[in-house]
């Protein structure tokens, strides 16, 4: 052995194929094949081949390791075969690529002495390839409704491989960019749902298997159809024809039939043109009865289950019907005295057409002021049929109940005409709140705590009446009064949930989770219920045009917008913004407020700034708080909508976001009230400045003749107006291509028409429809319509409060104090929304 000299020669033959093999049916698989030789100089005159390592399974690459023993290592000439095909021929020759099918394959290595062909050796063997790749879809056709919502459930992409295989998954909707990508390992499954399907069209699911030498791609396709219902009108009279359009699109599957159900028991069937992918079917129908209808469309697509889409919003009215529903209150009678904590209220309602709904309300006067204890809205009531509502857990005190009903022609009764008072006398009480008797209320661990929180909330609400004007103003600015009303409603709901609803949850884990969530709500509210508040310091001041560091503020604003500019531009913007501060007058009120809660107390500094701008072309205000007062914007809590410009801090506020013309914020600690005078409130405008980067433009007026300048400005204004007018009209036309935009324009038109006719009920119905559609329209369209919608709300409020004030005055004159109190509570929320100049007129009439 010591005389042997070893020479190791590594010969690796690698198949290199560029790209990806794409097949739907794979017959052969590409592999890297490597052959390694060790040449051993051996005194033995015989040529011998030893197989050191053979291929293991069908892993890639496929490697062979051989050792050749011979006394003359320079002479062997070796040939390597796979399935009798020459793969390797001496050290210089090799085959460039090799593809193998599934099954068993043979190999052979034949070596011969170049100078003596009688000296030779042969080694043979076999190996097995077992590969299988598949890509399947459980669903080939999907459907979207007109809003892009996926209808009819999801499907699955299922990827299989006989071995654990790395894969790349991509899903395309004709585009160079995939709508979904993932890197994973087969076997693999992916849900085809709304996260992937957002648009109609043909989709391709491509899966690339990375196991073999060249990645193998397998594709499978599916299609997404779309169906949408639209109406030519959303409100019509009885027997007035309405047009319903079904827009259908099915790129692959054939649409075989469409069934439209009108919601009144009638339907239409249309056998669609199966040769056309995109089509519109028009249906016409007349409704015989007033009401709100939901339409359904069932779309059948070949090789797929039928899809069903529902669309609400068809309102059929009977303008000839002007009669209000007539309500008869049966029990309890007026001023009845009851000596039980369970009461069954009875009433009946009659109408000449159809009753739409009735709302039952119970008020509790235990605290001296009527509070709504229970409310129940019922629909589809039969005319003249007695309605019973059983409630329990009353306690001694005074109560009232009323019923408010509307019919399908939007005629509603005045609930004050159907108002009854009664008293309850009991030896003991269980709860201050009435619950539905058919709900089997049970005691729960936090019951006493919830009742105590509600009591304390009501106590603080009553305590507010004893506060002075400044305390009440602080409470209103901080929104505490509104918050308390919200907390009370949440606690009432928690009480019902823990006392009854959780008992209906059969799943133990879900029930326990729900209980913990409700208890967490109780704990959260516990820390927010105030028991007292007082103002320990106050200061008022007025500021107008003097700004100490306008240049720094301008620079900070430019930096926050990511604008690159030069010092000349900053200087010019500083001068321009300094000049417009004369249009602003700020009246500030600063209060140091101490608030005591059930579990803690805190001191805050409340800042309220009344803003008066003498020029309505300015839209942006900046609120600058010196670092000497507060170092970081996170320490300031704004109650006015704002944008943080700089953390030092500087805030930007849109004039349109001011409520009651005020900026309101507070600091979570006590600050010297006089230091707040160092804060700055300024008007800011992004003037056009001549700069290639910003695109701004400023005219140098010093060397321009005044007359030419005026003419130039006039022409620029005209051109800008014409361009603005054209772009706005064009934008409106583009917006009106969307169904929701068409609907909201129609609702606005009908609301204004109703207001002209002094029909507040119809105007209010259309306003509520506007509220439902408004979030669905484009943002630009929302900004364009906001003032129109606010104007409708204001006009409705004016008309409603005028009628309520007249009833309020009549109740005062007739000394019906309870009626006056109820009317006053109805007036309050509307009063807060009224414009300031209209409030004063109402206020003069509201002294009880």
C-alpha positions in Angstrom: 0.0 0.0 0.0 2.8 2.4 0.7 4.0 2.1 -2.9 0.7 3.2 -4.3 0.3 6.7 -5.6 -3.3 8.0 -5.6 -4.7 10.5 -8.1 -8.3 11.8 -7.6 -10.0 13.2 -10.6 -13.5 14.7 -10.0 -15.6 14.8 -13.2 -19.0 16.4 -12.7 -21.4 16.5 -15.6 -24.1 19.0 -15.0 -27.1 19.4 -17.2 -27.9 23.1 -17.7 -31.3 24.0 -19.2 -32.4 27.6 -19.2 -36.0 28.7 -18.4 -38.9 26.8 -17.0 -40.6 23.7 -18.5 -44.3 24.4 -18.7 -46.6 21.5 -19.1 -50.1 20.6 -18.1 -49.1 16.9 -18.5 -45.6 16.0 -17.4 -44.0 12.9 -19.1 -40.3 13.5 -18.5 -38.4 15.4 -15.8 -35.1 17.1 -16.2 -32.3 16.1 -13.7 -28.7 17.2 -13.0 -26.5 14.1 -13.4 -23.0 14.1 -11.9 -20.4 11.3 -12.3 -17.3 11.4 -10.1 -14.2 9.2 -10.7 -11.3 8.4 -8.4 -8.3 6.9 -10.3 -6.1 4.7 -8.1 -2.6 3.7 -9.3 -2.5 0.0 -8.3 0.3 -2.5 -9.0 -2.5 -5.0 -9.9 -2.3 -5.4 -13.7 -6.1 -6.0 -13.9 -8.5 -3.1 -14.7 -11.1 -2.9 -11.9 -14.2 -0.7 -11.3 -15.6 -0.1 -7.8 -19.0 1.6 -7.3 -18.5 3.8 -4.2 -21.9 5.4 -4.1 -25.0 4.9 -6.3 -28.0 7.3 -6.6 -30.3 7.4 -3.6 -34.0 7.4 -4.8 -34.8 10.2 -7.3 -33.4 13.2 -5.5 -31.9 15.9 -7.7 -29.0 15.9 -8.5 -28.4 12.2 -9.4 -24.8 11.4 -8.4 -22.5 8.4 -9.2 -19.2 7.8 -7.5 -16.7 5.3 -9.0 -13.1 4.2 -8.2 -10.9 2.7 -11.0 -7.9 0.6 -9.9 -5.2 0.1 -12.6 -1.4 0.1 -12.8 -1.5 2.7 -15.5 -4.0 5.5 -14.7 -3.1 7.4 -17.9 -4.5 4.7 -20.2 -8.2 4.0 -19.2 -10.9 5.2 -21.5 -14.3 5.1 -19.8 -17.8 5.4 -21.3 -21.0 5.9 -19.1 -24.5 4.9 -20.3 -28.0 5.6 -19.0 -30.7 3.4 -20.6 -28.1 2.3 -23.2 -27.7 5.9 -24.3 -24.1 7.1 -24.2 -23.9 9.8 -21.5 -20.1 10.1 -21.0 -17.3 9.3 -23.4 -13.8 9.7 -22.0 -12.7 12.7 -20.0 -13.3 15.1 -22.9 -16.7 14.1 -24.1 -20.0 14.5 -22.2 -23.7 14.8 -22.9 -25.2 18.2 -22.2 -28.6 17.3 -20.8 -30.8 14.4 -19.7 -34.5 14.0 -19.1 -35.9 11.0 -17.3 -39.4 9.6 -17.2 -41.0 7.9 -14.1 -39.9 4.3 -13.7 -36.7 2.2 -13.5 -33.6 3.2 -15.4 -30.3 1.3 -16.1 -26.8 2.6 -16.0 -23.4 1.1 -17.2 -19.8 2.1 -17.0 -17.4 0.5 -19.5 -13.6 1.2 -19.1 -10.9 -0.1 -21.6 -7.1 0.4 -21.8 -6.5 2.7 -24.8 -3.4 0.7 -25.8 -4.6 -2.8 -24.9 -8.3 -3.4 -25.6 -8.2 -6.8 -24.0 -7.9 -5.0 -20.6 -11.4 -3.8 -19.8 -13.9 -3.7 -16.9 -17.7 -3.2 -16.8 -20.0 -2.1 -13.9 -23.9 -2.0 -14.2 -26.9 -1.1 -12.0 -30.3 0.6 -12.0 -32.2 3.4 -10.2 -35.8 4.5 -10.0 -37.5 7.9 -10.8 -40.9 8.5 -9.1 -42.1 12.1 -9.6 -45.8 13.3 -9.7 -47.0 17.0 -9.8 -50.6 18.2 -10.0 -52.5 21.5 -9.7 -56.3 21.3 -9.2 -59.0 23.8 -8.5 -62.1 22.8 -6.5 -64.1 25.6 -8.1 -63.8 26.9 -11.7 -66.4 29.7 -11.7 -66.8 32.5 -9.1 -69.3 35.4 -9.0 -69.0 39.1 -7.8 -71.9 41.4 -7.2 -72.0 45.0 -8.4 -70.0 46.1 -5.4 -67.2 43.6 -5.9 -68.3 41.3 -3.1 -67.7 37.6 -3.6 -71.0 35.6 -3.8 -71.5 31.9 -3.4 -68.5 30.9 -1.3 -64.9 30.3 -1.9 -62.8 27.6 -3.6 -59.4 26.0 -3.1 -56.2 25.7 -5.1 -54.7 22.2 -4.3 -51.1 21.4 -5.1 -49.8 17.8 -4.9 -46.3 16.3 -5.2 -45.1 12.8 -4.6 -42.1 14.3 -2.7 -41.9 17.3 -0.4 -41.2 20.0 -3.1 -40.5 23.7 -2.9 -43.0 25.6 -4.9 -43.8 29.2 -6.2 -47.5 30.0 -6.4 -48.7 32.9 -8.5 -52.2 33.9 -9.5 -52.7 36.3 -12.5 -55.7 38.2 -13.8 -54.4 39.2 -17.3 -51.6 41.5 -16.2 -47.9 41.2 -16.0 -48.2 41.4 -12.3 -49.7 38.7 -10.1 -52.6 39.4 -7.8 -51.3 36.7 -5.4 -47.8 35.2 -4.8 -46.5 32.7 -2.2 -43.4 30.5 -1.7 -44.2 27.3 0.1 -43.9 23.5 0.0 -46.1 20.9 -1.6 -48.5 19.4 -0.7 -50.2 22.8 -0.4 -53.7 24.3 -0.3 -54.8 27.9 -0.7 -58.3 29.4 -0.4 -59.5 31.3 -3.4 -61.5 34.1 -1.7 -62.2 37.8 -1.7 -58.6 38.6 -0.8 -57.5 37.2 -4.2 -60.7 37.8 -6.3 -61.3 41.6 -6.6 -62.3 41.9 -10.3 -64.1 40.0 -12.9 -62.2 38.2 -15.7 -60.1 35.1 -16.5 -57.6 34.1 -13.9 -54.6 31.8 -14.2 -53.1 29.9 -11.2 -49.4 29.1 -12.0 -47.4 26.7 -9.7 -43.7 26.3 -10.3 -42.1 23.1 -8.8 -38.5 23.6 -7.9 -37.6 19.9 -7.3 -36.1 19.0 -10.6 -33.0 20.5 -12.4 -35.3 22.8 -14.4 -38.3 24.2 -12.5 -41.6 22.8 -13.9 -44.6 25.0 -14.3 -48.2 23.8 -14.3 -51.1 26.2 -14.9 -54.8 25.9 -14.2 -57.4 28.5 -15.0 -60.7 29.7 -13.4 -63.0 32.6 -14.3 -64.8 35.3 -12.3 -68.2 36.4 -13.5 -70.1 39.5 -12.2 -73.8 40.3 -11.9 -75.3 43.6 -10.8 -78.8 44.9 -10.4 -79.6 48.6 -10.9 -82.9 50.5 -10.9 -83.9 53.5 -13.0 -85.5 54.9 -9.8 -85.5 53.9 -6.1 -88.8 55.4 -5.2 -92.0 55.0 -7.2 -95.8 55.2 -6.8 -98.1 52.2 -6.8 -98.6 50.9 -10.4 -95.8 53.1 -11.7 -93.4 51.2 -14.0 -89.9 50.7 -12.7 -87.0 49.4 -14.9 -84.5 46.9 -13.4 -81.3 46.3 -15.3 -79.3 43.1 -14.8 -75.7 43.6 -16.0 -74.0 40.2 -16.5 -70.4 39.3 -17.4 -69.2 35.7 -17.6 -65.8 35.3 -19.5 -65.7 31.5 -19.6 -68.8 29.8 -18.2 -72.0 30.1 -20.3 -74.9 32.0 -18.6 -77.9 29.7 -19.1 -80.7 31.5 -17.3 -81.4 34.5 -15.1 -84.4 34.6 -12.6 -85.3 38.0 -11.2 -87.6 38.0 -8.1 -89.2 41.4 -7.4 -89.9 40.8 -3.7 -93.7 41.0 -4.1 -94.1 37.3 -5.1 -93.6 38.0 -8.9 -90.6 37.1 -11.0 -89.2 37.1 -14.5 -87.1 34.4 -16.2 -84.7 35.2 -19.1 -82.5 32.8 -21.0 -79.4 34.8 -21.6 -77.4 34.9 -24.9 -74.8 32.3 -24.1 -72.5 33.5 -26.9 -71.8 36.9 -25.4 -69.6 37.3 -22.3 -71.0 40.8 -21.4 -74.6 41.7 -21.7 -77.5 43.6 -20.0 -81.0 42.3 -19.5 -83.8 44.8 -18.9 -86.9 44.0 -16.9 -90.0 46.2 -16.2 -92.4 45.8 -13.4 -95.2 47.5 -11.6 -95.8 47.1 -7.8 -99.4 46.9 -6.6 -98.7 47.7 -2.9 -96.7 50.3 -1.1 -93.6 49.1 0.9 -89.9 48.5 0.9 -88.8 45.7 -1.4 -85.7 43.6 -1.7 -85.0 42.2 -5.2 -83.1 38.9 -5.8 -81.4 37.7 -9.0 -80.4 34.1 -9.5 -77.8 33.5 -12.2 -77.2 30.0 -13.6 -73.8 29.4 -15.3 -72.9 26.2 -17.1 -70.8 23.7 -15.1 -71.5 25.7 -11.9 -74.0 26.0 -9.1 -76.5 28.9 -9.4 -75.6 32.2 -7.7 -78.0 34.5 -6.0 -77.6 38.3 -5.4 -80.0 40.5 -3.3 -80.5 44.2 -3.6 -82.5 46.4 -1.2 -83.8 49.9 -1.7 -86.9 49.7 -3.9 -89.4 52.0 -2.1 -93.0 52.0 -3.3 -95.2 54.7 -1.9 -98.9 55.7 -2.1 -99.0 59.4 -2.3 -102.8 59.3 -2.2 -102.6 57.9 1.3 -102.3 60.8 3.8 -104.0 59.1 6.8 -101.8 58.5 9.9 -102.0 55.2 11.7 -104.4 55.2 14.6 -103.0 53.8 17.9 -105.2 52.6 20.8 -103.4 52.2 24.1 -105.2 49.5 26.0 -103.1 48.8 29.2 -102.0 50.3 31.5 -104.6 53.1 31.6 -103.7 56.7 32.2 -102.6 57.4 35.8 -103.1 53.7 36.7 -101.6 52.5 40.0 -99.9 49.1 39.7 -98.7 46.9 42.6 -96.6 44.3 40.8 -93.1 44.4 39.2 -94.4 42.5 36.0 -96.5 44.5 33.6 -97.9 43.5 30.2 -98.4 46.5 28.0 -101.1 46.2 25.3 -102.0 48.3 22.3 -103.4 48.0 18.8 -102.8 50.0 15.6 -105.1 50.5 12.6 -104.2 51.9 9.1 -106.1 52.1 5.8 -103.1 50.7 3.8 -100.3 48.8 5.5 -98.5 49.3 8.8 -94.7 49.6 8.3 -93.5 49.6 12.0 -94.4 50.7 15.5 -91.9 51.7 18.3 -92.8 51.2 21.9 -91.0 53.4 24.5 -91.0 53.2 28.3 -89.8 56.3 30.3 -88.7 56.2 34.0 -89.2 59.3 36.2 -87.6 57.9 39.4 -84.8 60.4 39.2 -87.2 63.3 38.5 -86.3 63.6 34.8 -87.7 61.2 32.3 -85.1 58.7 31.0 -85.7 56.1 28.3 -85.7 52.6 30.1 -86.8 50.4 27.3 -87.6 50.6 23.5 -88.8 48.0 21.1 -89.4 48.4 17.4 -91.8 45.9 15.7 -92.5 45.5 12.0 -95.1 43.8 9.8 -97.9 44.3 12.4 -101.4 43.4 11.5 -104.0 46.2 11.5 -106.4 46.1 14.5 -104.5 43.2 16.2 -103.6 43.6 19.8 -99.9 43.7 20.5 -98.6 42.6 24.0 -95.2 43.5 25.4 -94.4 41.9 28.8 -91.7 43.6 31.0 -90.5 42.9 34.5 -88.3 44.1 37.3 -90.1 47.4 37.9 -89.5 49.3 41.1 -91.7 51.9 42.9 -91.9 55.1 40.9 -93.5 57.0 38.1 -93.4 55.9 34.5 -94.9 56.7 31.1 -95.3 54.8 27.9 -96.1 55.7 24.3 -96.3 54.1 20.9 -95.1 55.7 17.6 -96.3 54.0 14.3 -95.6 54.7 10.6 -97.3 53.2 7.5 -95.9 52.3 4.1 -96.8 55.8 2.8 -94.5 57.4 5.4 -97.5 58.7 7.5 -96.6 58.6 11.2 -98.7 59.3 14.2 -97.6 61.9 16.9 -96.5 59.7 19.8 -97.5 62.6 22.2 -101.1 61.8 21.3 -100.6 58.3 22.5 -98.9 58.9 25.8 -99.9 57.3 29.2 -98.6 57.9 32.7 -98.8 55.3 35.5 -97.3 54.5 38.9 -95.8 51.4 40.5 -96.0 50.7 44.2 -93.9 47.9 45.6 -92.5 47.0 49.1 -89.0 46.4 47.6 -87.3 46.9 44.3 -85.1 44.7 42.2 -83.7 47.0 39.6 -84.2 50.6 38.3 -84.4 49.3 34.7 -87.2 47.3 33.1 -86.4 44.3 31.1 -88.3 42.1 28.7 -90.2 39.5 30.8 -89.6 36.8 28.3 -85.9 37.1 28.9 -85.0 34.9 31.9 -82.7 37.4 33.6 -80.4 35.8 36.2 -78.0 37.3 38.8 -74.4 37.5 37.8 -71.2 38.4 39.6 -70.9 42.0 38.4 -74.6 42.8 38.7 -74.3 45.1 41.7 -71.3 46.8 40.2 -73.1 47.5 36.9 -76.2 48.9 38.8 -73.9 51.1 40.9 -72.1 52.5 37.9 -75.5 53.3 36.2 -76.6 55.0 39.4 -73.4 57.1 39.6 -73.7 58.1 36.0 -77.3 59.3 36.5 -76.2 61.1 39.7 -73.5 63.0 37.9 -75.9 63.9 35.0 -78.2 65.4 37.6 -75.3 67.1 39.4 -74.5 69.0 36.2 -77.6 71.1 36.7 -75.9 72.6 39.8 -72.7 73.6 37.9 -72.1 77.1 36.8 -71.9 78.2 33.1 -68.1 77.7 32.9 -68.2 74.2 34.3 -71.0 73.3 31.9 -69.1 74.8 29.0 -66.0 72.7 30.0 -68.1 69.5 30.2 -69.5 70.2 26.7 -66.1 71.0 25.2 -64.7 67.8 26.7 -67.7 65.8 25.4 -68.2 64.2 28.9 -72.0 64.6 28.8 -72.2 62.7 25.5 -69.7 60.1 26.8 -71.8 59.4 29.9 -74.9 58.7 27.8 -72.8 56.3 25.7 -71.5 54.6 28.9 -75.0 54.2 30.3 -76.2 52.5 27.1 -73.2 50.2 27.1 -73.8 49.2 30.7 -77.5 48.6 30.1 -76.5 46.3 27.2 -73.9 44.6 29.3 -76.5 44.0 32.0 -78.8 42.3 29.6 -75.9 40.3 28.0 -74.5 39.0 31.3 -77.9 38.5 32.9 -79.4 36.6 30.0 -77.8 36.5 26.6 -74.6 34.7 27.6 -76.7 31.8 29.0 -77.8 31.1 25.4 -74.2 30.5 24.2 -73.7 26.7 24.2 -70.0 26.7 23.5 -68.2 27.0 26.9 -65.1 28.6 25.5 -67.1 31.2 23.6 -69.3 31.9 26.6 -66.3 32.4 28.8 -64.7 34.7 26.3 -67.9 36.8 26.0 -68.1 37.2 29.8 -64.5 38.3 30.0 -65.1 40.9 27.2 -68.1 42.3 29.0 -66.3 42.4 32.3 -63.5 44.2 30.6 -66.0 46.8 29.3 -67.2 47.3 32.9 -63.6 47.9 34.1 -62.9 50.3 31.3 -66.0 52.4 32.0 -65.4 52.3 35.8 -62.2 54.4 35.3 -64.1 56.9 33.1 -67.1 57.7 35.2 -66.7 61.2 36.9 -68.1 62.0 40.3 -67.1 65.6 40.4 -65.3 68.3 38.5 -64.2 71.9 39.3 -62.3 74.7 37.6 -59.3 75.7 39.7 -57.9 78.3 37.4 -58.9 80.2 34.3 -57.7 82.9 31.9 -59.0 84.5 28.7 -57.1 86.4 26.1 -57.4 87.7 22.5 -54.7 87.4 19.9 -54.6 88.5 16.2 -51.8 89.2 13.8 -48.5 89.1 15.7 -46.6 85.9 15.0 -43.1 85.5 16.6 -41.5 82.9 14.4 -43.4 82.8 11.1 -40.3 81.8 9.1 -39.6 78.7 11.3 -43.3 77.7 11.1 -43.2 78.0 7.3 -40.0 75.9 7.1 -41.5 73.2 9.4 -44.6 73.1 7.2 -42.6 72.7 4.0 -40.4 70.0 5.6 -43.5 68.1 6.7 -44.8 67.9 3.2 -41.4 66.7 1.9 -41.0 69.7 -0.4 -37.4 70.7 -1.4 -37.0 74.4 -1.9 -34.6 77.3 -1.4 -34.3 80.0 1.2 -35.7 82.6 -1.2 -38.9 80.6 -1.5 -39.2 80.2 2.2 -38.7 83.9 2.7 -41.4 84.8 0.2 -43.9 82.3 1.7 -43.1 83.8 5.1 -43.9 87.3 3.9 -47.1 86.3 2.2 -48.4 84.3 5.2 -47.4 87.1 7.6 -49.5 89.5 5.5 -52.7 87.5 5.8 -52.7 87.2 9.6 -54.7 90.4 9.8 -57.8 88.4 8.6 -57.7 86.3 11.8 -59.0 87.0 15.3 -58.6 84.4 18.1 -60.5 84.6 21.4 -59.1 82.0 23.8 -60.4 80.6 27.0 -58.0 78.5 29.2 -59.3 76.5 32.2 -57.4 74.4 34.7 -59.9 71.5 35.4 -59.8 69.0 38.2 -61.9 65.9 37.5 -62.5 63.2 40.1 -63.4 59.7 38.9 -64.5 56.6 40.8 -61.0 55.2 40.9 -58.7 58.2 40.3 -58.5 61.9 39.6 -56.6 64.1 37.2 -55.9 67.7 36.3 -56.0 68.9 32.8 -55.6 72.3 31.1 -58.4 72.9 28.6 -57.9 75.3 25.8 -60.8 76.6 23.7 -60.1 79.0 20.9 -62.9 80.9 19.1 -61.8 81.5 15.5 -63.0 84.4 13.4 -61.7 84.6 9.8 -62.7 87.7 7.8 -61.9 86.1 4.5 -63.5 82.7 3.6 -60.8 81.8 1.0 -58.5 80.5 3.7 -58.9 76.8 4.5 -56.0 75.9 6.8 -55.1 76.9 10.4 -51.9 76.0 12.2 -51.8 75.6 16.0 -48.3 76.1 17.3 -47.5 75.1 20.9 -44.0 76.1 22.2 -41.7 73.3 23.5 -41.5 75.3 26.8 -45.2 74.4 27.4 -45.3 70.8 25.9 -42.3 69.0 24.3 -44.2 66.5 22.2 -47.5 66.4 20.3 -48.5 63.1 21.9 -49.0 65.0 25.2 -51.8 67.1 23.6 -55.3 65.6 23.1 -57.2 67.4 20.4 -61.0 67.3 20.3 -60.9 69.0 16.9 -59.8 67.0 13.9 -56.2 67.8 13.0 -53.0 66.6 11.4 -49.6 66.6 13.1 -47.1 68.7 11.1 -44.3 68.5 13.7 -43.9 66.7 16.9 -42.5 69.8 18.6 -45.6 70.4 18.3 -47.3 72.0 15.3 -50.8 70.9 14.2 -52.7 71.7 10.9 -56.5 72.1 11.1 -59.0 72.5 8.2 -61.4 75.3 8.7 -64.2 73.0 7.5 -63.5 70.7 10.6 -64.1 73.4 13.2 -67.2 72.7 15.3 -69.0 75.9 16.4 -66.0 77.8 15.0 -63.7 76.5 17.7 -60.4 74.7 18.2 -60.6 72.6 21.3 -57.8 70.6 22.9 -56.4 69.8 26.3 -53.1 68.9 28.0 -53.0 66.1 30.5 -51.5 68.1 33.3 -51.9 71.5 34.9 -50.2 74.3 33.0 -49.9 78.0 34.1 -52.9 79.4 32.2 -51.0 82.6 31.2 -48.4 80.5 29.5 -51.0 79.5 26.9 -50.8 83.0 25.6 -47.5 81.9 24.0 -49.3 79.4 21.7 -49.9 80.6 18.2 -52.9 80.2 16.0 -52.3 81.3 12.4 -53.8 81.2 9.0 -51.6 79.3 6.5 -51.9 79.2 2.8 -49.8 77.3 0.2 -49.2 80.3 -2.1 -47.8 79.5 -5.5 -44.1 80.2 -5.5 -41.7 80.3 -8.5 -39.7 77.1 -8.0 -39.1 74.2 -10.4 -39.2 71.6 -7.7 -42.4 72.8 -5.9 -44.1 74.1 -9.0 -45.1 77.2 -7.1 -45.1 80.6 -8.8 -44.8 84.2 -7.4 -45.0 87.4 -9.6 -42.5 90.1 -9.0 -44.9 93.1 -9.1 -42.3 95.8 -8.5 -41.4 96.2 -12.2 -44.9 95.6 -13.7 -47.2 98.3 -14.7 -50.3 98.2 -12.5 -52.8 98.2 -15.3 -51.1 95.4 -17.1 -50.9 93.5 -13.8 -54.6 93.9 -13.1 -55.4 92.7 -16.7 -53.0 89.8 -16.3 -54.5 88.8 -13.0 -58.0 89.1 -14.4 -57.1 86.8 -17.4 -55.4 84.3 -15.1 -58.5 84.2 -12.9 -60.8 83.7 -15.9 -58.6 80.9 -17.3 -58.3 79.2 -13.9 -62.1 79.4 -13.4 -62.8 78.0 -16.9 -60.3 75.1 -16.3 -61.7 74.4 -12.9 -65.3 74.5 -14.2 -64.5 72.1 -17.1 -62.5 69.7 -14.8 -65.3 69.7 -12.2 -68.0 69.0 -14.8 -65.9 66.3 -16.3 -65.2 64.8 -12.9 -69.0 64.9 -12.1 -69.7 63.0 -15.3 -67.1 60.4 -14.4 -68.5 60.0 -10.9 -72.0 59.6 -12.3 -71.0 56.4 -14.1 -71.0 54.7 -10.7 -74.3 53.4 -9.3 -73.9 54.7 -5.8 -73.2 58.3 -7.1 -76.3 58.1 -9.3 -78.3 57.0 -6.2 -77.0 59.8 -3.9 -77.6 62.5 -6.5 -81.2 61.2 -6.8 -81.7 61.1 -3.0 -80.4 64.7 -2.7 -82.8 65.8 -5.4 -85.8 64.1 -3.8 -84.8 65.4 -0.3 -84.7 69.0 -1.7 -88.0 68.5 -3.5 -89.6 67.2 -0.3 -88.3 70.2 1.7 -89.8 72.6 -0.9 -93.1 70.8 -0.3 -92.5 71.0 3.4 -92.6 67.2 3.6 -90.1 66.6 6.4 -90.8 62.9 6.7 -89.9 62.1 3.1 -86.9 64.5 3.3 -85.7 62.7 6.4 -86.1 59.3 4.8 -83.9 60.4 1.8 -81.4 61.9 4.2 -81.0 58.5 5.9 -80.5 56.9 2.5 -77.9 59.5 1.7 -76.1 58.6 4.9 -76.1 54.9 3.9 -74.6 55.6 0.4 -72.2 58.4 1.3 -69.3 56.2 2.6 -69.5 54.2 -0.7 -68.9 57.0 -3.1 -65.4 58.4 -4.2 -63.7 60.7 -1.8 -63.7 63.6 -4.2 -67.4 63.3 -4.7 -67.9 63.2 -1.0 -66.1 66.5 -0.6 -68.2 68.0 -3.5 -71.5 66.9 -2.0 -70.8 67.5 1.7 -72.1 71.1 1.8 -75.3 70.1 0.0 -75.9 67.3 2.4 -75.2 69.5 5.5 -77.7 72.0 4.1 -80.4 69.3 3.8 -79.7 68.2 7.4 -79.9 71.8 8.6 -83.2 72.4 6.8 -84.7 69.2 8.2 -83.5 70.2 11.7 -85.1 73.7 11.3 -88.5 72.3 10.3 -88.5 69.6 13.0 -87.5 71.9 15.8 -90.0 74.5 14.7 -92.8 71.9 15.1 -91.4 70.7 18.4 -91.1 74.2 19.8 -94.7 74.9 18.9 -95.8 71.8 20.8 -93.5 72.7 23.7 -95.1 76.2 24.0 -98.5 74.6 23.9 -97.6 72.2 26.7 -96.2 75.0 28.8 -99.3 77.1 28.3 -101.5 74.2 29.2 -99.2 73.4 32.2 -98.5 69.8 30.9 -95.1 69.6 32.6 -94.4 66.0 31.7 -95.2 66.6 28.0 -93.0 69.7 28.1 -90.1 67.6 29.6 -90.4 64.9 26.9 -90.5 67.6 24.1 -87.5 69.4 25.7 -85.5 66.2 25.5 -86.4 65.7 21.9 -85.4 69.3 21.1 -82.0 69.1 22.8 -80.1 66.9 20.3 -81.5 68.9 17.3 -80.7 72.2 19.0 -77.0 71.3 19.2 -76.8 70.8 15.5 -78.5 74.1 14.5 -76.5 77.0 13.2 -75.6 79.5 15.9 -77.8 82.4 14.6 -80.8 80.0 14.6 -80.1 78.7 18.1 -80.8 82.1 19.7 -84.3 82.2 18.3 -85.0 78.7 19.7 -83.4 79.4 23.0 -85.7 82.3 23.8 -88.7 79.9 23.7 -87.1 77.1 25.8 -87.4 78.4 29.3 -89.4 75.8 31.2 
